[in-house]
């Protein structure tokens, strides 16, 4: 969809942090830059389904704004994936990179924007390389698998801020009109003070590919990254992060602690849990129940629901509030596809010289999932400070292995199959 260049388009797409525990971000009334479009050269790191999808979303967003995208370079762990994407976009062979270190060559290319869509274990290192190379970044969620990686993303995000680089994350609900509307209403008191709620992502198992004869541990793990906690963070981090992000956003802060349980009932591959159930304590007597599950043949559901002192609301759905009519909540005109809208926001911020920076929020939502995972794996209470401030905590320096550095050094040893943590013993 391309809007006429002579038709002013007004949209609410930019969130800014403001003071107050109840309000984490409010939308601003923006007008897209008019006039001649720009051509952006982009690079893609991670040529799987999500990476290729992100490129298409960016191209569509650019067309909407009257800009042009050139997919200039690609990198992937697997050479055939990289070349497949390159062929689709007419990329010359000398700008196609593969292997665990291929991203380094891509960062040397004359590109404006880098899209990071590899397995999450690689995200902190790739983000650091992109920012140090002076690139604007689209960083897919989650952004780490352990506390060390999440803190690194927060630190590099501050470097990006100092450099005036835009960082937009794949937490698309923050770019979706219905969620923006409800968050704005909640921040302005529509349901009073949030006192509790539930967030969930329950569904079936994801893919698994049997090991090829003679396949290396590194290749096997990358192909099956959604089955190993070391690669994905487990599904409470990789998938459920969307719902946890909404909770942090609506409440206005990350939780103070987590207690929970989980287990492995049906899964026969990798080393992850099948299900998690976590009580996230946000302080001030606010508790959110989180549950996620990947078991075929069970009841599903992906949603967020919040109870307030003056009403209730779903994340992007129905709100019950007597105050709502008097708030004059503005209309949030966003693209019908939030995956496109997040790229519209990225491009718009670059063109207008008003950088967006979602590094901290997506890292904190990732860290929320990590905190819940550790609580369930160990059976212990885990505090936010254990992961962010208390260097004496046994979890502060937790770094899963194999790490991104192990892949680059060729020192990858796959974890044992069908073995998972035992609460009370881990």
C-alpha positions in Angstrom: 0.0 0.0 0.0 1.5 3.3 -1.1 0.0 6.6 0.1 -0.1 9.5 -2.3 2.9 11.8 -1.7 0.7 14.9 -1.5 -1.5 13.4 1.2 -0.4 14.3 4.7 -0.3 11.2 6.9 -0.5 11.7 10.6 0.3 8.8 12.9 1.0 8.0 16.5 4.1 5.8 16.3 6.7 7.1 18.7 6.8 6.2 22.4 8.8 8.3 24.9 9.5 7.6 28.5 8.1 10.1 31.0 8.2 10.3 34.7 5.9 8.3 36.9 5.6 4.7 37.8 2.2 4.4 36.2 3.3 5.7 32.8 6.1 4.1 30.9 5.6 5.5 27.5 3.2 7.8 25.7 2.6 8.3 22.0 3.4 11.5 20.3 1.5 13.0 17.4 3.9 12.8 14.4 3.7 13.7 10.7 5.7 11.6 8.3 8.5 13.5 6.5 7.2 14.7 3.1 9.1 15.2 -0.1 11.5 13.0 -2.1 12.0 9.5 -0.8 15.3 8.0 0.3 17.1 4.9 -0.6 18.3 2.7 2.3 20.9 0.0 1.9 20.2 -2.8 4.4 22.0 -5.9 5.6 20.3 -9.1 7.0 22.0 -11.3 9.6 20.0 -14.5 9.9 18.3 -15.7 6.7 15.6 -18.0 8.2 11.9 -17.4 8.1 11.8 -14.5 10.5 14.8 -12.8 8.9 13.3 -13.0 5.4 10.0 -11.9 6.8 11.5 -8.9 8.4 13.1 -7.9 5.1 9.7 -8.1 3.4 8.1 -6.1 6.2 10.8 -3.4 5.9 10.4 -3.2 2.1 6.6 -2.8 2.5 7.1 -0.1 5.2 9.5 1.8 2.9 7.0 1.7 0.0 4.3 3.1 2.3 6.6 6.0 3.2 7.8 6.5 -0.4 11.3 5.2 0.2 13.3 2.5 -1.5 15.1 -0.5 0.0 18.2 -2.2 -1.4 19.0 -5.5 0.2 22.8 -5.0 -0.1 24.3 -7.9 1.9 23.3 -11.0 3.8 24.9 -13.3 6.4 23.8 -16.6 7.8 25.4 -19.5 9.6 24.5 -21.7 6.7 25.8 -20.9 3.3 22.8 -22.3 1.4 20.4 -20.1 3.4 22.5 -17.0 2.7 22.7 -17.7 -1.0 19.0 -18.5 -1.2 18.1 -15.0 0.2 20.8 -13.4 -1.9 19.3 -14.9 -5.1 15.9 -13.6 -4.2 17.2 -10.1 -3.9 19.8 -10.1 -6.6 22.8 -9.7 -4.3 26.3 -10.2 -5.7 28.2 -13.2 -4.4 30.9 -11.0 -2.8 28.3 -9.6 -0.5 27.1 -13.0 0.8 28.6 -14.2 4.0 28.3 -17.4 6.0 29.6 -19.2 9.0 29.7 -18.1 12.7 31.8 -15.0 11.8 30.1 -14.0 8.6 28.3 -11.1 10.4 31.6 -9.3 10.8 32.1 -9.0 7.1 28.5 -7.8 6.7 29.1 -5.0 9.2 31.9 -3.7 7.0 29.5 -3.1 4.1 28.2 0.4 3.2 24.7 -0.2 4.7 22.4 2.0 6.7 20.3 -0.6 8.6 21.1 -4.0 9.9 18.4 -6.6 10.7 19.3 -9.1 13.4 17.3 -12.3 13.2 19.6 -15.2 14.2 19.0 -17.5 17.2 18.9 -15.3 20.3 22.3 -16.7 21.7 24.0 -14.6 19.1 22.0 -11.4 19.5 24.2 -9.5 22.0 27.4 -10.0 20.0 25.7 -9.1 16.7 24.1 -6.0 18.3 27.4 -4.9 19.6 29.0 -5.2 16.2 26.2 -3.3 14.5 26.3 -0.4 16.8 30.1 -0.2 16.8 29.9 -0.1 13.0 27.5 2.8 13.2 24.4 1.0 11.8 20.8 1.6 12.7 19.3 -1.7 14.0 16.2 -3.8 13.9 16.8 -6.3 16.6 14.5 -9.3 16.8 13.2 -10.5 20.2 14.4 -12.0 22.5 17.8 -10.3 22.7 19.7 -12.7 25.0 19.5 -16.1 26.7 21.2 -15.2 30.0 21.6 -12.2 32.4 25.1 -11.4 31.1 23.8 -11.1 27.5 20.8 -9.0 28.5 22.9 -6.5 30.5 25.2 -6.3 27.5 22.3 -5.3 25.2 21.3 -2.6 27.7 24.9 -1.2 27.7 25.2 -1.3 24.0 21.8 0.4 23.7 23.2 3.3 25.5 26.2 3.5 23.1 23.6 3.5 20.3 21.8 6.4 22.0 25.1 8.4 22.2 25.7 7.8 18.5 22.2 8.9 17.5 21.4 5.4 16.1 17.8 4.1 16.0 17.1 0.7 17.6 13.7 -0.8 17.0 12.8 -4.2 18.4 10.6 -7.0 17.2 8.1 -6.4 20.0 5.4 -5.6 17.5 2.6 -5.1 20.1 4.2 -1.8 20.9 3.4 -0.7 17.4 -0.1 -2.1 17.1 -3.0 0.4 17.3 -5.2 -1.6 19.7 -2.4 -2.0 22.2 -1.2 1.6 21.9 -4.8 2.7 22.5 -5.2 0.6 25.6 -1.8 1.4 27.0 -2.5 5.1 26.6 -5.8 4.7 28.4 -4.3 2.7 31.2 -1.5 5.2 31.6 -4.1 7.9 32.0 -6.1 6.1 34.7 -8.8 4.3 32.7 -8.8 1.3 35.0 -7.2 2.9 38.0 -4.1 1.2 39.5 -3.3 -2.2 38.0 -3.3 -4.7 40.9 -2.9 -8.0 39.1 -3.5 -9.9 35.9 -2.5 -12.9 33.7 -0.3 -13.2 30.7 -0.1 -16.4 28.6 1.3 -18.1 25.5 0.0 -21.7 25.3 0.3 -23.7 22.1 1.9 -26.7 20.5 5.5 -27.8 20.0 7.7 -26.2 17.4 9.8 -27.9 14.8 12.7 -30.4 15.3 15.0 -31.7 12.6 16.9 -35.0 13.1 20.7 -34.8 13.1 22.2 -35.5 9.7 24.9 -38.1 9.5 28.2 -36.6 10.4 26.6 -33.2 11.3 28.6 -31.1 13.7 27.2 -30.1 17.1 27.3 -26.4 16.0 25.1 -27.1 12.9 22.7 -29.3 14.8 22.1 -26.7 17.5 21.6 -23.8 15.0 19.1 -25.9 13.0 17.2 -26.8 16.2 17.7 -23.7 18.2 14.1 -23.6 19.5 14.7 -26.9 21.4 17.7 -25.8 23.4 17.7 -23.3 26.3 21.3 -22.4 25.5 20.2 -21.2 22.0 16.7 -19.7 22.6 16.5 -19.1 26.3 13.6 -21.6 26.5 10.1 -20.8 25.2 9.3 -18.6 28.2 12.0 -16.3 26.9 11.8 -16.9 23.1 8.0 -16.9 22.7 6.3 -15.7 25.9 8.5 -12.6 25.9 5.8 -10.8 23.9 3.3 -11.1 26.7 5.8 -10.3 29.4 6.7 -7.2 27.4 3.1 -6.1 27.5 3.0 -6.6 31.2 6.1 -4.5 31.8 4.8 -1.8 29.4 1.3 -1.5 30.9 2.5 -1.6 34.5 5.4 0.7 33.7 8.3 -1.3 35.2 9.8 -4.8 35.3 9.0 -7.2 38.2 10.9 -7.3 41.4 11.0 -11.1 41.8 9.7 -14.4 40.4 8.6 -17.7 41.9 7.4 -20.5 39.8 7.4 -24.1 38.6 7.6 -26.0 35.3 8.5 -29.3 33.9 9.0 -31.6 31.0 6.1 -34.0 30.3 6.1 -34.8 26.6 9.1 -33.2 24.9 11.7 -35.7 23.6 14.1 -33.4 22.0 16.5 -30.7 23.3 16.7 -29.7 26.9 13.8 -27.3 27.5 10.7 -27.5 29.6 7.2 -28.1 28.2 5.5 -25.6 30.5 6.0 -22.8 33.0 3.8 -21.2 35.6 5.3 -18.1 37.3 4.1 -15.5 39.8 5.8 -12.2 38.9 5.8 -9.8 41.8 5.9 -6.2 40.5 6.0 -4.7 44.0 3.4 -2.4 45.5 1.1 -5.5 45.9 0.9 -6.1 42.1 1.2 -9.7 41.0 1.0 -11.1 37.4 0.5 -14.8 36.8 2.4 -15.9 33.8 1.9 -19.3 32.1 3.2 -20.7 28.8 3.1 -24.2 27.3 4.3 -26.1 24.2 2.4 -29.3 24.2 0.3 -30.6 21.3 -3.3 -31.4 21.9 -3.8 -29.0 24.8 -5.8 -25.9 25.3 -4.2 -22.8 23.7 -4.3 -19.1 24.2 -2.1 -16.1 23.7 -3.3 -13.0 25.6 -2.8 -10.5 28.4 -5.4 -9.4 31.0 -5.1 -6.8 33.7 -7.2 -6.1 36.8 -7.3 -2.5 38.0 -9.0 -0.7 40.9 -11.4 0.9 38.5 -11.8 -1.6 35.7 -10.2 -4.3 33.6 -8.6 -4.6 30.2 -7.1 -7.1 27.8 -3.8 -6.1 26.2 -5.1 -5.2 22.8 -8.8 -6.1 23.3 -11.9 -5.2 25.3 -11.6 -2.7 28.1 -14.2 -2.4 30.9 -13.9 1.1 32.3 -16.4 3.8 33.4 -13.6 6.3 33.1 -12.8 5.6 29.5 -15.4 7.8 27.8 -14.1 10.9 29.7 -10.5 10.4 28.8 -10.7 11.4 25.1 -8.3 8.6 24.1 -6.8 9.6 20.6 -7.0 7.4 17.6 -3.8 5.5 16.8 -3.6 5.2 13.0 -1.1 2.4 12.4 -0.5 0.1 9.5 -2.8 -2.9 9.5 0.3 -5.2 10.0 2.2 -4.4 13.2 5.2 -6.2 11.8 5.3 -3.5 9.0 4.5 -0.7 11.4 7.6 -1.3 13.5 9.7 -0.8 10.4 7.7 2.3 9.4 8.7 3.6 12.8 12.3 2.8 12.3 12.5 4.4 8.9 10.6 7.5 10.0 12.9 8.0 13.0 15.9 7.9 10.7 14.5 10.3 8.1 13.4 12.8 10.7 16.6 12.5 12.8 14.7 11.5 15.9 16.2 8.2 16.9 14.1 5.6 18.6 15.8 3.3 21.1 14.0 0.1 22.3 17.2 -1.7 23.5 16.4 -1.3 27.2 12.7 -2.2 27.1 13.3 -5.3 25.0 16.3 -6.4 27.1 14.2 -5.9 30.3 11.4 -8.0 28.9 13.9 -10.6 27.8 15.4 -10.5 31.3 11.9 -10.9 32.8 11.5 -14.2 30.9 15.0 -15.3 32.0 14.2 -14.5 35.7 11.0 -16.7 35.4 13.0 -19.5 33.7 15.7 -19.5 36.4 13.0 -19.5 39.1 11.3 -22.5 37.6 14.5 -24.4 36.8 15.8 -24.0 40.3 12.6 -23.9 42.4 14.0 -20.7 44.1 12.8 -17.1 44.4 14.8 -15.0 42.0 15.0 -11.3 42.4 15.5 -8.6 39.7 18.5 -7.4 41.6 20.0 -10.9 41.4 20.3 -10.4 37.6 21.0 -6.7 37.4 22.8 -5.4 40.5 23.8 -8.0 43.0 27.2 -9.4 41.8 27.2 -11.8 44.8 24.1 -13.6 43.5 24.7 -17.0 41.9 22.7 -15.9 38.9 24.3 -12.5 38.2 27.1 -13.9 36.1 25.1 -16.8 34.6 26.2 -17.3 31.1 24.9 -20.3 29.1 27.2 -22.5 27.1 27.8 -23.0 24.3 28.0 -19.2 23.8 28.4 -17.1 20.7 32.1 -17.0 21.3 32.2 -20.8 21.4 30.6 -20.9 17.9 33.1 -18.4 16.5 36.0 -20.4 18.1 34.7 -23.7 16.8 34.4 -25.1 20.3 30.8 -26.1 20.4 29.7 -29.1 22.4 25.9 -29.8 22.3 24.1 -30.3 25.6 22.7 -33.7 26.4 19.4 -34.6 24.8 16.3 -35.1 26.8 17.9 -33.9 30.0 16.5 -30.9 31.8 17.0 -29.1 35.1 15.4 -30.5 38.2 14.0 -27.9 40.6 15.5 -28.2 44.1 18.7 -29.9 42.7 19.8 -27.4 40.0 
